[in-house]
Amino acid sequence: MNTQEINVGIDTSSTQLDIYVRPSGQFFSVKNDKEGIKNAVKDIQALKPSRVLIESTGRLELEFVITAHKAGLPIVVCNPGQVRQFAKAAGRIAKTDKLDAMDIAHYGEAMKPRLSSIKPEKLRAISDLLTVRSQCLEMSTMQKNRLKRMPRTVHKPIQNILKSIKKELDSIDKQLNKLVDSVSERRQKRDLLLSAKGVGNVLAYTLMSELPELGTLNRKQIAALVGIAPMNRDSGSYQGKRYIRGGRHRVRTVLFVSMMSAIQCHPKLKPMYERMVAAGKPKKVALIACMRKQLTILNVMVKNNTYWDETMV
C-alpha cells in the first residue's frame, strides 16, 4: 500500500458532515450548510488528497459535491450498498457516523474507485424535473386508482387533483423542452434519440441526464451499467439462472415503461418479443431482452451520430 495516498471519507446527514482522513486518522465534523461545506473544502484541499469519497444519499451530498468539484478536489460519489458490503467483508458490524466515514475512506484506499463526473447545471435541472415528473405520475396513478374504488360523492375532489397534476405535468414538459432547446449539443442529441422508434421525451431526457456514457461504451458495458445484463450464477457443475442486478434504477424503470408500448408496434422489438414468448421464455425475460436490444440500438446511434434507420440491428 502506498502510504502517501490520502483518502478522505465523508459520512453525510441532513445536518452534518463527518470527515475521516486515512491513513492519518484525523477526524472532524462540520455542519452540512454553505459555511460548513466551505470550511470543509478548504481544510481538505490542504491535505492534497488522492480521493474525497462521499456516499450518494439522494440530495444530501449534492451541495458538497458541487462545491468540492469547483474547488478542484478529486471527488468520488460512492454507492452506499457497495461501501456497506465492503465494511462487512472487512469485519465491520458496528455502525456510527464516525465508523461510516472510516469505512468510506478505507473503501477508497482499497478499491480505488474512479473519480465521478459532475453533471452540468442544466443537466442537473433536467434530472430534477424528471424526478418531479415521475413523482407526479405516481400521484396521478394513485388518484386514478382511488377514483375506481371510492363512491361518486368524492369523485369531484379526486378529479380536481388529477386536473392539477395534469397541469403541472404540462408545465414540467415545457420547462424540459426549453432547457434542452437552450443548448444546441443537447438539442441535437435529443432529436437523434427521438428519431428512434419507441423513444419519447421522457426516455430521451432520462438517457441524456442519467446515462451520459451512452455512445462511449460497447453493448455489453452499457447494458451492465444500466443493470439489464444477465449475470452468471455458476459454481462447479452447478449452472444457475441468470439474473439482472444493480445498475441505474431510474434509467431501467423508464426503459421498462417505454418497452411496454414498444412491443406493441416496434418493427424490430415486437417480432423479437413474440418470438421469445412463443419459444417458452417468460414474458419478463423477453421484455428485458428487448430493453437490452433497444439500448444497444440507441448506443450505436449516439456513437455514430446517426438517426434511426429501419435496417439498424
C-alpha positions in Angstrom: 0.0 0.0 0.0 1.2 3.5 -0.9 1.1 5.2 2.5 1.4 8.6 0.8 -2.1 8.2 -0.8 -4.7 10.1 1.2 -8.3 9.1 1.1 -10.9 11.3 2.8 -14.2 9.6 3.7 -17.3 11.7 4.4 -20.5 10.4 6.0 -23.5 12.6 5.2 -26.6 13.5 7.2 -29.1 16.4 6.7 -27.3 18.5 9.3 -23.7 17.3 9.5 -20.7 16.0 7.5 -18.4 13.6 9.4 -15.0 13.6 7.8 -12.3 10.9 8.3 -8.8 11.1 6.8 -6.9 7.9 6.1 -4.2 6.9 6.9 -3.5 9.8 9.4 -6.7 9.1 11.4 -7.7 12.7 11.5 -11.5 13.2 12.2 -13.6 16.2 12.3 -17.2 17.3 11.7 -18.9 20.3 10.1 -22.4 21.5 9.5 -24.0 20.4 6.2 -24.6 24.0 5.1 -22.8 26.5 2.9 -20.4 27.8 5.6 -19.6 24.3 6.9 -19.0 22.9 3.4 -16.8 25.9 2.5 -14.6 25.3 5.6 -14.5 21.5 5.0 -13.4 22.0 1.4 -10.7 24.5 2.5 -9.4 22.0 5.1 -9.5 19.1 2.7 -7.6 21.0 0.0 -4.7 21.5 2.4 -4.4 17.7 2.7 -3.9 17.2 -1.1 -6.0 14.0 -1.1 -5.9 11.3 -3.8 -9.7 10.9 -3.4 -12.5 12.5 -1.5 -15.3 10.0 -1.1 -18.9 10.6 -0.2 -21.9 8.3 -0.4 -24.8 9.0 -2.7 -27.8 9.8 -0.5 -30.3 11.4 -2.8 -29.5 15.1 -2.5 -27.9 15.5 0.9 -24.4 15.2 -0.6 -25.1 17.4 -3.6 -24.1 20.8 -2.3 -20.7 19.4 -1.0 -20.1 17.5 -4.3 -20.6 20.6 -6.4 -18.5 22.9 -4.2 -15.7 20.3 -3.9 -15.7 19.8 -7.7 -15.5 23.5 -8.4 -12.5 23.7 -5.9 -10.7 21.0 -8.0 -10.9 18.2 -5.4 -10.9 14.6 -6.7 -14.4 13.7 -5.8 -15.9 10.2 -5.8 -19.6 9.7 -5.2 -19.9 6.1 -3.8 -22.7 3.5 -3.9 -23.8 3.1 -0.2 -24.5 -0.6 -0.7 -21.1 -1.3 -2.1 -19.4 0.6 0.8 -21.5 -1.3 3.4 -20.7 -4.7 1.8 -17.0 -3.8 1.8 -17.2 -2.8 5.5 -18.9 -6.2 6.4 -16.3 -8.0 4.4 -13.6 -6.2 6.4 -15.3 -7.4 9.6 -17.1 -4.2 10.5 -20.5 -4.8 12.1 -20.9 -1.7 14.2 -22.3 1.4 12.6 -21.8 5.0 13.7 -21.3 8.2 11.8 -17.5 8.1 12.5 -17.2 4.4 11.7 -19.1 5.0 8.4 -16.7 7.8 7.5 -13.8 5.5 8.3 -15.3 2.7 6.2 -15.8 5.1 3.2 -12.1 6.2 3.4 -10.9 2.6 3.7 -13.1 1.6 0.7 -11.4 4.3 -1.3 -7.9 3.2 -0.3 -8.6 -0.5 -1.1 -10.8 -0.3 -4.1 -9.5 2.9 -5.7 -12.8 3.8 -7.5 -12.6 6.1 -10.4 -13.4 9.8 -10.0 -17.0 10.9 -10.5 -18.0 13.3 -13.3 -20.4 16.1 -12.3 -23.3 17.0 -14.5 -23.5 20.5 -15.9 -26.1 22.7 -14.1 -28.7 22.4 -16.9 -28.4 18.6 -16.9 -28.9 18.6 -13.1 -32.0 20.8 -13.6 -33.3 18.3 -16.2 -32.7 15.4 -13.8 -34.6 17.2 -11.0 -37.5 18.0 -13.3 -37.6 14.3 -14.4 -37.7 13.2 -10.7 -40.6 15.6 -10.0 -42.4 14.4 -13.2 -42.0 10.8 -12.1 -43.5 11.7 -8.7 -46.4 13.5 -10.3 -47.1 10.4 -12.4 -47.1 8.2 -9.3 -49.6 10.6 -7.6 -51.8 10.5 -10.7 -51.8 6.7 -10.7 -52.8 6.7 -7.0 -55.7 9.1 -7.6 -56.9 7.2 -10.6 -57.0 4.0 -8.5 -58.9 5.8 -5.8 -61.4 7.1 -8.4 -62.2 3.5 -9.2 -62.7 2.4 -5.6 -64.3 5.5 -4.0 -68.0 6.4 -4.1 -69.2 9.0 -6.5 -69.7 11.5 -3.7 -65.9 12.1 -3.5 -65.2 11.8 -7.2 -65.1 15.6 -7.8 -62.2 16.4 -5.5 -60.2 13.5 -6.9 -60.8 14.7 -10.4 -59.7 18.2 -9.4 -56.5 16.7 -8.1 -56.0 14.9 -11.3 -56.5 18.1 -13.3 -53.9 19.9 -11.1 -51.4 17.1 -11.7 -52.0 17.2 -15.4 -51.4 20.9 -15.4 -48.1 20.5 -13.6 -47.0 17.8 -15.9 -47.6 20.0 -18.9 -45.6 22.8 -17.2 -42.7 20.4 -16.5 -42.7 19.2 -20.1 -42.5 22.8 -21.3 -39.6 23.5 -18.9 -37.8 20.4 -20.1 -38.1 21.4 -23.7 -37.0 24.9 -23.0 -33.9 23.7 -21.1 -32.8 21.3 -23.8 -33.5 23.8 -26.7 -31.2 26.3 -25.0 -28.1 24.0 -25.6 -27.5 23.1 -29.3 -25.5 20.0 -28.4 -28.2 18.7 -26.1 -30.9 19.6 -28.6 -29.2 17.6 -31.3 -28.8 14.6 -29.1 -32.4 14.7 -28.0 -33.6 14.9 -31.6 -31.4 12.0 -32.5 -32.8 9.8 -29.7 -36.4 10.9 -30.5 -35.9 9.7 -34.1 -35.8 6.1 -32.8 -38.9 4.1 -32.7 -40.3 3.7 -29.2 -38.4 6.7 -27.7 -40.4 9.6 -26.3 -39.4 12.8 -24.5 -39.1 11.2 -21.0 -36.9 8.3 -22.1 -34.7 10.7 -24.2 -34.3 13.2 -21.3 -33.6 10.4 -18.8 -30.9 8.9 -21.0 -29.3 12.3 -21.5 -29.4 13.1 -17.8 -28.8 9.7 -16.2 -26.7 7.9 -18.8 -24.0 10.3 -20.2 -21.9 7.2 -21.1 -24.4 6.3 -23.9 -22.4 6.1 -27.1 -19.0 5.7 -25.4 -19.2 2.1 -24.3 -19.8 -1.2 -26.1 -23.1 -3.0 -25.9 -22.1 -5.3 -23.0 -20.7 -2.5 -20.9 -23.7 -0.2 -21.4 -26.2 -3.0 -20.6 -24.3 -3.8 -17.4 -24.2 -0.1 -16.5 -28.0 0.1 -16.7 -28.5 -3.2 -15.0 -30.1 -5.2 -17.8 -27.2 -7.6 -18.5 -27.8 -11.1 -17.2 -25.2 -12.1 -14.6 -23.9 -15.7 -14.3 -24.6 -17.8 -11.2 -22.4 -20.8 -11.8 -20.2 -22.8 -9.5 -18.6 -26.1 -10.3 -21.1 -28.3 -12.1 -24.0 -26.1 -11.0 -25.4 -23.7 -13.5 -27.9 -21.3 -12.1 -30.3 -19.0 -13.7 -29.0 -15.6 -15.0 -30.4 -12.6 -13.2 -30.1 -8.9 -13.8 -28.9 -6.8 -10.8 -27.7 -3.4 -9.8 -27.3 -0.7 -12.4 -29.1 2.7 -12.8 -32.6 2.2 -11.4 -34.2 5.3 -12.9 -32.9 4.5 -16.4 -34.0 0.9 -16.2 -37.5 1.9 -14.9 -38.1 4.4 -17.7 -36.8 2.0 -20.3 -39.1 -0.7 -19.0 -42.2 1.5 -19.2 -41.3 2.6 -22.7 -40.8 -1.0 -23.7 -44.4 -1.9 -22.7 -45.5 0.3 -25.6 -42.7 -0.6 -28.0 -43.5 -4.3 -28.0 -47.0 -3.4 -29.4 -45.7 -1.8 -32.6 -41.9 -1.6 -32.9 -40.8 -3.1 -36.2 -37.8 -4.9 -34.6 -38.7 -5.4 -31.0 -42.3 -6.6 -31.4 -41.3 -9.7 -33.6 -38.4 -10.3 -31.2 -40.7 -10.3 -28.1 -43.3 -12.5 -29.8 -40.6 -15.0 -31.0 -39.2 -15.3 -27.5 -42.6 -15.8 -25.8 -43.6 -18.4 -28.4 -40.3 -20.2 -27.7 -41.4 -20.5 -24.0 -39.4 -17.7 -22.5 -41.1 -15.9 -19.5 -42.6 -12.5 -20.6 -40.4 -10.6 -18.2 -37.3 -12.2 -19.6 -38.4 -11.3 -23.2 -39.1 -7.7 -22.1 -35.6 -7.4 -20.6 -34.1 -8.8 -23.7 -36.0 -6.2 -25.8 -34.8 -3.5 -23.4 -31.3 -4.6 -24.0 -31.8 -4.6 -27.7 -33.3 -1.1 -27.6 -30.4 0.2 -25.5 -27.9 -1.3 -28.0 -29.6 0.4 -30.9 -29.6 3.8 -29.1 -26.0 3.3 -28.1 -24.9 2.7 -31.7 -27.0 5.7 -32.9 -25.3 8.1 -30.4 -21.9 6.6 -31.0 -22.1 7.0 -34.8 -24.2 10.2 -34.6 -26.8 8.6 -36.9 -30.6 8.9 -36.9 -33.0 6.0 -36.8 -32.8 3.5 -39.7 -35.1 0.6 -40.2 -32.1 -1.6 -41.2 -30.3 -0.9 -37.9 -29.5 -4.1 -35.9 
